[in-house]
């Protein structure tokens, strides 16, 4: 598992983020305080405070480099 800080500070950024990660079969969790949300859930993401960076837990081992390349525009 790898953890990175990401920023999803606009509606368009949230939509494009979800579209990008749904291409992978891996699990992704967003952690904000005591809340853990499935990162592939647009409704779940909008229940979080998006004004500050959020931790993204990436549950992957074999294709982590490919995932990080896709996520580079969201990483803080």
Buried (B, 14 or more C-beta within 10 A) or exposed (E): EEEBEBBBEEEEBBEBBBEBBEEBEBBBBBBBEEEEBEBBEEEBBEEBEBEEBBBBBBEBEEEBEEBBEEBEEBEE
